[in-house]
Amino acid sequence: MKPTRIPLFPLNVVLLPGMALPLHIFEPRYKAMIARCISESIEFGLVLVLENNLAQVGCTAEIVQKLKEYPDGRMDIMTEGRSVFELNELIQEKEYYEASVRYLADNPEPAVSGKEAALMQAFRQVHSILTGQDWDAARSDPEIPLAYRMGARLPLELAERQQLLQMRSESDRQEFLLNWMTEFLPRLRHRQRVRERARGNGHGLN
């Protein structure tokens, strides 16, 4: 059973399940929070804060590695997104926030024939242009919904990533990403052509 009261880290970031997120911890309250999470092997909740507004849906983060610890107590850690939750109550009894949360499960639904294949095709094109590398879905965690695995690698705006996080249907998430990539891919290809022309117009060797 996951705890329904967890430490909370409001941040200008949206974490998705399965997404890797490095963090530099420097504020005293969050140094204390992370030290507790490490010592008790518990996850903390990460929620988007934007213009002083706190999102009501977030994702728990597991600390998978302490990358570096500094003499003054600051540390670099690597986290990964785990479980989607909804905030019930914000608790201010410690130096850092805690929250009473309710974990959110996906709605059961049948697979939509053809959608996943179209999504994979679009994502592989976007990923190849962005990174210069092919993407192999089999190399990522198959227990994480496909849309989350893709969303973690796409340059979504914070509001778009938050919208993806809040959706409780994998079919809806896949449709959202497919529509997003359908609009994004022509612009991405155009930028790629402009960069290639700019490199070709230089005076040095290419």
CYANA upper distance limits for C-alpha pairs under 8 A (distance plus 0.5 A):
  4 THR  CA     99 ALA  CA      8.50
  4 THR  CA    100 SER  CA      6.08
  4 THR  CA    101 VAL  CA      5.69
  4 THR  CA    102 ARG  CA      7.01
  5 ARG  CA     98 GLU  CA      7.28
  5 ARG  CA     99 ALA  CA      5.99
  5 ARG  CA    100 SER  CA      5.00
  5 ARG  CA    101 VAL  CA      6.71
  6 ILE  CA     43 GLU  CA      7.85
  6 ILE  CA     44 PHE  CA      6.32
  6 ILE  CA     45 GLY  CA      7.00
  6 ILE  CA     98 GLU  CA      6.01
  6 ILE  CA     99 ALA  CA      6.08
  6 ILE  CA    100 SER  CA      7.23
  6 ILE  CA    101 VAL  CA      8.03
  7 PRO  CA     33 MET  CA      7.44
  7 PRO  CA     43 GLU  CA      8.25
  7 PRO  CA     44 PHE  CA      5.42
  7 PRO  CA     45 GLY  CA      6.59
  7 PRO  CA     96 TYR  CA      7.93
  7 PRO  CA     97 TYR  CA      6.64
  7 PRO  CA     98 GLU  CA      4.75
  7 PRO  CA     99 ALA  CA      6.94
  8 LEU  CA     44 PHE  CA      6.21
  8 LEU  CA     45 GLY  CA      5.16
  8 LEU  CA     46 LEU  CA      6.54
  8 LEU  CA     47 VAL  CA      8.00
  8 LEU  CA     96 TYR  CA      7.87
  8 LEU  CA     97 TYR  CA      5.75
  8 LEU  CA     98 GLU  CA      5.36
  8 LEU  CA     99 ALA  CA      6.71
  9 PHE  CA     30 TYR  CA      8.30
  9 PHE  CA     44 PHE  CA      7.53
  9 PHE  CA     45 GLY  CA      6.44
  9 PHE  CA     46 LEU  CA      5.38
  9 PHE  CA     47 VAL  CA      6.96
  9 PHE  CA     97 TYR  CA      7.63
 10 PRO  CA     46 LEU  CA      6.31
 10 PRO  CA     47 VAL  CA      5.41
 10 PRO  CA     48 LEU  CA      6.35
 10 PRO  CA     49 VAL  CA      6.17
 10 PRO  CA     54 LEU  CA      7.86
 11 LEU  CA     46 LEU  CA      7.32
 11 LEU  CA     47 VAL  CA      6.65
 11 LEU  CA     48 LEU  CA      5.77
 11 LEU  CA     49 VAL  CA      5.93
 12 ASN  CA     48 LEU  CA      5.82
 12 ASN  CA     49 VAL  CA      5.81
 12 ASN  CA     50 LEU  CA      6.71
 13 VAL  CA     47 VAL  CA      7.89
 13 VAL  CA     48 LEU  CA      5.97
 13 VAL  CA     49 VAL  CA      8.16
 13 VAL  CA    158 LEU  CA      7.48
 14 VAL  CA     46 LEU  CA      8.15
 14 VAL  CA     47 VAL  CA      7.25
 14 VAL  CA     48 LEU  CA      6.13
 14 VAL  CA     58 GLY  CA      8.02
 14 VAL  CA    158 LEU  CA      6.92
 14 VAL  CA    161 ARG  CA      6.86
 14 VAL  CA    162 GLN  CA      6.60
 15 LEU  CA     19 MET  CA      7.00
 15 LEU  CA     21 LEU  CA      8.04
 15 LEU  CA     46 LEU  CA      7.41
 15 LEU  CA     47 VAL  CA      8.28
 15 LEU  CA     58 GLY  CA      7.83
 15 LEU  CA     59 CYS  CA      6.49
 15 LEU  CA     61 ALA  CA      8.42
 15 LEU  CA     81 GLY  CA      6.49
 16 LEU  CA     59 CYS  CA      6.92
 16 LEU  CA     81 GLY  CA      5.97
 16 LEU  CA     82 ARG  CA      8.06
 16 LEU  CA     84 VAL  CA      8.47
 16 LEU  CA    148 TYR  CA      6.65
 16 LEU  CA    151 GLY  CA      8.28
 16 LEU  CA    152 ALA  CA      7.01
 16 LEU  CA    165 LEU  CA      6.88
 17 PRO  CA     59 CYS  CA      7.37
 17 PRO  CA     80 GLU  CA      7.75
 17 PRO  CA     81 GLY  CA      4.68
 17 PRO  CA     82 ARG  CA      5.16
 17 PRO  CA     83 SER  CA      6.67
 17 PRO  CA     84 VAL  CA      7.71
 17 PRO  CA    144 ILE  CA      7.21
 17 PRO  CA    148 TYR  CA      6.83
 17 PRO  CA    149 ARG  CA      8.21
 18 GLY  CA     80 GLU  CA      6.29
 18 GLY  CA     81 GLY  CA      5.38
 18 GLY  CA     82 ARG  CA      6.60
 18 GLY  CA    141 ASP  CA      7.88
 18 GLY  CA    144 ILE  CA      6.70
 18 GLY  CA    148 TYR  CA      7.72
 18 GLY  CA    149 ARG  CA      7.03
 19 MET  CA     80 GLU  CA      5.87
 19 MET  CA     81 GLY  CA      5.71
 19 MET  CA    148 TYR  CA      8.32
 19 MET  CA    149 ARG  CA      7.52
 19 MET  CA    152 ALA  CA      6.11
 20 ALA  CA     78 MET  CA      7.54
 20 ALA  CA     79 THR  CA      6.27
 20 ALA  CA     80 GLU  CA      4.97
 20 ALA  CA     81 GLY  CA      7.17
 21 LEU  CA     78 MET  CA      6.43
 21 LEU  CA     79 THR  CA      5.64
 21 LEU  CA     80 GLU  CA      6.47
 21 LEU  CA     81 GLY  CA      8.32
 22 PRO  CA     76 ASP  CA      7.66
 22 PRO  CA     77 ILE  CA      6.24
 22 PRO  CA     78 MET  CA      4.86
 22 PRO  CA     79 THR  CA      6.46
 23 LEU  CA     76 ASP  CA      6.26
 23 LEU  CA     77 ILE  CA      5.89
 23 LEU  CA     78 MET  CA      6.82
 23 LEU  CA     79 THR  CA      7.94
 24 HIS  CA     74 ARG  CA      7.92
 24 HIS  CA     75 MET  CA      6.42
 24 HIS  CA     76 ASP  CA      5.04
 24 HIS  CA     77 ILE  CA      7.03
 25 ILE  CA     30 TYR  CA      6.97
 25 ILE  CA     31 LYS  CA      6.56
 25 ILE  CA     74 ARG  CA      6.06
 25 ILE  CA     75 MET  CA      5.76
 25 ILE  CA     76 ASP  CA      6.69
 25 ILE  CA     77 ILE  CA      8.16
 26 PHE  CA     30 TYR  CA      7.57
 26 PHE  CA     31 LYS  CA      6.89
 26 PHE  CA     73 GLY  CA      8.07
 26 PHE  CA     74 ARG  CA      5.26
 26 PHE  CA     75 MET  CA      7.38
 27 GLU  CA     31 LYS  CA      6.61
 27 GLU  CA     74 ARG  CA      8.34
 28 PRO  CA     32 ALA  CA      6.78
 29 ARG  CA     33 MET  CA      6.77
 29 ARG  CA     95 GLU  CA      6.05
 29 ARG  CA     96 TYR  CA      5.87
 30 TYR  CA     34 ILE  CA      6.45
 30 TYR  CA     96 TYR  CA      7.13
 31 LYS  CA     35 ALA  CA      6.55
 31 LYS  CA     73 GLY  CA      7.62
 31 LYS  CA     74 ARG  CA      7.31
 31 LYS  CA     75 MET  CA      8.31
 32 ALA  CA     36 ARG  CA      6.78
 33 MET  CA     37 CYS  CA      6.81
 33 MET  CA     96 TYR  CA      7.27
 34 ILE  CA     38 ILE  CA      6.63
 35 ALA  CA     39 SER  CA      6.63
 36 ARG  CA     40 GLU  CA      6.42
 37 CYS  CA     41 SER  CA      5.92
 37 CYS  CA     42 ILE  CA      5.36
 37 CYS  CA     43 GLU  CA      6.77
 37 CYS  CA     44 PHE  CA      7.57
 37 CYS  CA     63 ILE  CA      8.35
 38 ILE  CA     42 ILE  CA      7.34
 38 ILE  CA     63 ILE  CA      7.72
 42 ILE  CA     62 GLU  CA      7.69
 43 GLU  CA     60 THR  CA      6.47
 43 GLU  CA     61 ALA  CA      5.90
 43 GLU  CA     62 GLU  CA      5.29
 43 GLU  CA     63 ILE  CA      7.52
 44 PHE  CA     60 THR  CA      5.90
 44 PHE  CA     61 ALA  CA      5.92
 44 PHE  CA     62 GLU  CA      7.42
 45 GLY  CA     58 GLY  CA      7.17
 45 GLY  CA     59 CYS  CA      6.26
 45 GLY  CA     60 THR  CA      4.69
 45 GLY  CA     61 ALA  CA      6.51
 46 LEU  CA     58 GLY  CA      6.23
 46 LEU  CA     59 CYS  CA      6.06
 46 LEU  CA     60 THR  CA      6.35
 46 LEU  CA     61 ALA  CA      7.08
 47 VAL  CA     54 LEU  CA      7.50
 47 VAL  CA     55 ALA  CA      6.58
 47 VAL  CA     56 GLN  CA      8.10
 47 VAL  CA     57 VAL  CA      7.30
 47 VAL  CA     58 GLY  CA      5.03
 47 VAL  CA     59 CYS  CA      7.25
 48 LEU  CA     54 LEU  CA      6.54
 48 LEU  CA     55 ALA  CA      5.88
 48 LEU  CA     58 GLY  CA      7.54
 48 LEU  CA    162 GLN  CA      8.40
 49 VAL  CA     53 ASN  CA      5.89
 49 VAL  CA     54 LEU  CA      5.04
 49 VAL  CA     55 ALA  CA      6.74
 50 LEU  CA     54 LEU  CA      7.15
 56 GLN  CA     86 GLU  CA      6.16
 56 GLN  CA     87 LEU  CA      5.74
 57 VAL  CA     84 VAL  CA      7.61
 57 VAL  CA     85 PHE  CA      6.16
 57 VAL  CA     86 GLU  CA      4.97
 57 VAL  CA     87 LEU  CA      6.72
 57 VAL  CA    165 LEU  CA      8.15
 57 VAL  CA    166 GLN  CA      6.89
 58 GLY  CA     84 VAL  CA      6.30
 58 GLY  CA     85 PHE  CA      5.98
 58 GLY  CA     86 GLU  CA      6.94
 58 GLY  CA     87 LEU  CA      8.21
 58 GLY  CA    165 LEU  CA      8.07
 59 CYS  CA     81 GLY  CA      6.71
 59 CYS  CA     82 ARG  CA      6.96
 59 CYS  CA     83 SER  CA      5.87
 59 CYS  CA     84 VAL  CA      4.90
 59 CYS  CA     85 PHE  CA      6.37
 60 THR  CA     81 GLY  CA      6.29
 60 THR  CA     82 ARG  CA      5.84
 60 THR  CA     83 SER  CA      5.75
 60 THR  CA     84 VAL  CA      7.04
 60 THR  CA     85 PHE  CA      7.92
 61 ALA  CA     79 THR  CA      6.32
 61 ALA  CA     80 GLU  CA      5.88
 61 ALA  CA     81 GLY  CA      5.13
 61 ALA  CA     82 ARG  CA      6.33
 61 ALA  CA     83 SER  CA      8.36
 62 GLU  CA     79 THR  CA      5.81
 62 GLU  CA     80 GLU  CA      5.87
 62 GLU  CA     81 GLY  CA      6.96
 62 GLU  CA     82 ARG  CA      7.24
 63 ILE  CA     77 ILE  CA      7.35
 63 ILE  CA     78 MET  CA      6.51
 63 ILE  CA     79 THR  CA      4.94
 63 ILE  CA     80 GLU  CA      7.24
 64 VAL  CA     77 ILE  CA      8.26
 64 VAL  CA     78 MET  CA      6.31
 64 VAL  CA     79 THR  CA      5.92
 64 VAL  CA     80 GLU  CA      7.36
 65 GLN  CA     77 ILE  CA      6.29
 65 GLN  CA     78 MET  CA      5.68
 65 GLN  CA     79 THR  CA      7.57
 66 LYS  CA     75 MET  CA      7.87
 66 LYS  CA     76 ASP  CA      6.73
 66 LYS  CA     77 ILE  CA      4.93
 66 LYS  CA     78 MET  CA      6.86
 67 LEU  CA     75 MET  CA      7.92
 67 LEU  CA     76 ASP  CA      5.72
 67 LEU  CA     77 ILE  CA      5.61
 67 LEU  CA     78 MET  CA      7.23
 68 LYS  CA     75 MET  CA      5.97
 68 LYS  CA     76 ASP  CA      5.53
 68 LYS  CA     77 ILE  CA      7.51
 69 GLU  CA     73 GLY  CA      6.97
 69 GLU  CA     74 ARG  CA      6.49
 69 GLU  CA     75 MET  CA      4.79
 69 GLU  CA     76 ASP  CA      6.97
 70 TYR  CA     74 ARG  CA      5.70
 70 TYR  CA     75 MET  CA      6.38
 83 SER  CA    103 TYR  CA      7.51
 83 SER  CA    104 LEU  CA      8.29
 84 VAL  CA    103 TYR  CA      6.42
 84 VAL  CA    104 LEU  CA      6.14
 84 VAL  CA    105 ALA  CA      8.16
 84 VAL  CA    165 LEU  CA      7.97
 85 PHE  CA    101 VAL  CA      6.63
 85 PHE  CA    102 ARG  CA      5.92
 85 PHE  CA    103 TYR  CA      4.64
 85 PHE  CA    104 LEU  CA      5.79
 86 GLU  CA    101 VAL  CA      6.02
 86 GLU  CA    102 ARG  CA      5.68
 86 GLU  CA    103 TYR  CA      6.75
 86 GLU  CA    104 LEU  CA      7.36
 87 LEU  CA     99 ALA  CA      7.12
 87 LEU  CA    100 SER  CA      6.79
 87 LEU  CA    101 VAL  CA      5.22
 87 LEU  CA    102 ARG  CA      7.12
 88 ASN  CA     99 ALA  CA      7.64
 88 ASN  CA    100 SER  CA      5.80
 88 ASN  CA    101 VAL  CA      5.64
 88 ASN  CA    102 ARG  CA      7.27
 89 GLU  CA     99 ALA  CA      6.06
 89 GLU  CA    100 SER  CA      5.53
 89 GLU  CA    101 VAL  CA      7.58
 90 LEU  CA     97 TYR  CA      7.57
 90 LEU  CA     98 GLU  CA      6.71
 90 LEU  CA     99 ALA  CA      5.11
 90 LEU  CA    100 SER  CA      7.08
 91 ILE  CA     97 TYR  CA      6.46
 91 ILE  CA     98 GLU  CA      5.46
 91 ILE  CA     99 ALA  CA      5.78
 91 ILE  CA    100 SER  CA      7.83
 92 GLN  CA     96 TYR  CA      7.51
 92 GLN  CA     97 TYR  CA      5.80
 92 GLN  CA     98 GLU  CA      6.95
 93 GLU  CA     97 TYR  CA      7.98
 93 GLU  CA     98 GLU  CA      8.31
 94 LYS  CA     98 GLU  CA      8.27
104 LEU  CA    168 ARG  CA      8.22
105 ALA  CA    168 ARG  CA      7.38
106 ASP  CA    168 ARG  CA      5.09
106 ASP  CA    169 SER  CA      6.15
106 ASP  CA    170 GLU  CA      7.77
107 ASN  CA    168 ARG  CA      6.34
107 ASN  CA    169 SER  CA      6.13
108 PRO  CA    169 SER  CA      8.25
109 GLU  CA    169 SER  CA      8.13
109 GLU  CA    171 SER  CA      8.42
111 ALA  CA    171 SER  CA      7.79
112 VAL  CA    116 GLU  CA      8.04
112 VAL  CA    171 SER  CA      7.58
114 GLY  CA    118 ALA  CA      6.86
115 LYS  CA    119 LEU  CA      6.60
115 LYS  CA    174 GLN  CA      8.05
115 LYS  CA    175 GLU  CA      8.06
116 GLU  CA    120 MET  CA      6.57
116 GLU  CA    174 GLN  CA      7.81
117 ALA  CA    121 GLN  CA      6.75
118 ALA  CA    122 ALA  CA      6.77
118 ALA  CA    178 LEU  CA      8.13
119 LEU  CA    123 PHE  CA      6.53
119 LEU  CA    174 GLN  CA      7.45
119 LEU  CA    177 LEU  CA      8.09
119 LEU  CA    178 LEU  CA      6.03
120 MET  CA    124 ARG  CA      6.52
121 GLN  CA    125 GLN  CA      7.00
122 ALA  CA    126 VAL  CA      6.87
122 ALA  CA    178 LEU  CA      7.67
122 ALA  CA    181 MET  CA      7.12
122 ALA  CA    182 THR  CA      7.93
122 ALA  CA    185 LEU  CA      8.50
123 PHE  CA    127 HIS  CA      6.38
123 PHE  CA    150 MET  CA      7.90
123 PHE  CA    181 MET  CA      7.77
124 ARG  CA    128 SER  CA      6.42
124 ARG  CA    134 ASP  CA      7.06
124 ARG  CA    135 TRP  CA      6.56
125 GLN  CA    129 ILE  CA      6.89
125 GLN  CA    185 LEU  CA      8.46
126 VAL  CA    130 LEU  CA      6.63
126 VAL  CA    181 MET  CA      8.01
126 VAL  CA    185 LEU  CA      6.88
126 VAL  CA    188 LEU  CA      8.21
127 HIS  CA    131 THR  CA      6.36
127 HIS  CA    132 GLY  CA      7.89
127 HIS  CA    133 GLN  CA      7.49
127 HIS  CA    134 ASP  CA      7.37
127 HIS  CA    135 TRP  CA      7.25
127 HIS  CA    153 ARG  CA      8.35
127 HIS  CA    154 LEU  CA      8.32
128 SER  CA    132 GLY  CA      5.26
128 SER  CA    133 GLN  CA      5.45
128 SER  CA    134 ASP  CA      5.91
128 SER  CA    135 TRP  CA      7.90
129 ILE  CA    133 GLN  CA      8.26
129 ILE  CA    188 LEU  CA      8.20
129 ILE  CA    189 ARG  CA      8.26
129 ILE  CA    192 GLN  CA      8.14
136 ASP  CA    140 SER  CA      7.98
137 ALA  CA    142 PRO  CA      8.42
138 ALA  CA    142 PRO  CA      7.51
140 SER  CA    149 ARG  CA      7.96
142 PRO  CA    146 LEU  CA      8.11
144 ILE  CA    148 TYR  CA      7.36
144 ILE  CA    149 ARG  CA      7.21
145 PRO  CA    149 ARG  CA      7.10
145 PRO  CA    170 GLU  CA      7.46
146 LEU  CA    150 MET  CA      6.77
146 LEU  CA    170 GLU  CA      8.49
146 LEU  CA    174 GLN  CA      8.39
147 ALA  CA    151 GLY  CA      6.38
147 ALA  CA    170 GLU  CA      7.36
147 ALA  CA    173 ARG  CA      6.39
147 ALA  CA    174 GLN  CA      5.97
147 ALA  CA    177 LEU  CA      7.74
148 TYR  CA    152 ALA  CA      6.65
148 TYR  CA    164 LEU  CA      8.34
148 TYR  CA    165 LEU  CA      8.32
149 ARG  CA    153 ARG  CA      7.58
150 MET  CA    154 LEU  CA      7.00
151 GLY  CA    156 LEU  CA      7.83
151 GLY  CA    161 ARG  CA      7.63
151 GLY  CA    164 LEU  CA      8.32
151 GLY  CA    177 LEU  CA      7.98
156 LEU  CA    160 GLU  CA      6.36
156 LEU  CA    161 ARG  CA      6.38
157 GLU  CA    161 ARG  CA      6.70
158 LEU  CA    162 GLN  CA      6.56
159 ALA  CA    163 GLN  CA      6.60
160 GLU  CA    164 LEU  CA      6.75
161 ARG  CA    165 LEU  CA      6.70
162 GLN  CA    166 GLN  CA      6.77
163 GLN  CA    167 MET  CA      6.98
164 LEU  CA    173 ARG  CA      6.49
164 LEU  CA    176 PHE  CA      8.16
167 MET  CA    172 ASP  CA      7.47
167 MET  CA    173 ARG  CA      6.93
168 ARG  CA    172 ASP  CA      8.37
169 SER  CA    173 ARG  CA      6.82
170 GLU  CA    174 GLN  CA      6.59
171 SER  CA    175 GLU  CA      6.69
172 ASP  CA    176 PHE  CA      6.55
173 ARG  CA    177 LEU  CA      6.77
174 GLN  CA    178 LEU  CA      6.54
175 GLU  CA    179 ASN  CA      6.63
176 PHE  CA    180 TRP  CA      6.65
177 LEU  CA    181 MET  CA      6.52
178 LEU  CA    182 THR  CA      6.55
179 ASN  CA    183 GLU  CA      7.02
180 TRP  CA    184 PHE  CA      6.57
181 MET  CA    185 LEU  CA      6.05
182 THR  CA    186 PRO  CA      8.02
183 GLU  CA    187 ARG  CA      7.91
184 PHE  CA    188 LEU  CA      6.62
185 LEU  CA    189 ARG  CA      6.59
186 PRO  CA    190 HIS  CA      6.66
187 ARG  CA    191 ARG  CA      6.75
188 LEU  CA    192 GLN  CA      6.71
189 ARG  CA    193 ARG  CA      6.77
190 HIS  CA    194 VAL  CA      6.78
191 ARG  CA    195 ARG  CA      6.71
192 GLN  CA    196 GLU  CA      6.71
193 ARG  CA    197 ARG  CA      6.66
194 VAL  CA    198 ALA  CA      6.61
195 ARG  CA    199 ARG  CA      6.70
196 GLU  CA    200 GLY  CA      6.72
197 ARG  CA    201 ASN  CA      6.73
198 ALA  CA    202 GLY  CA      7.31
199 ARG  CA    206 ASN  CA      7.62
200 GLY  CA    206 ASN  CA      7.41
202 GLY  CA    206 ASN  CA      8.44
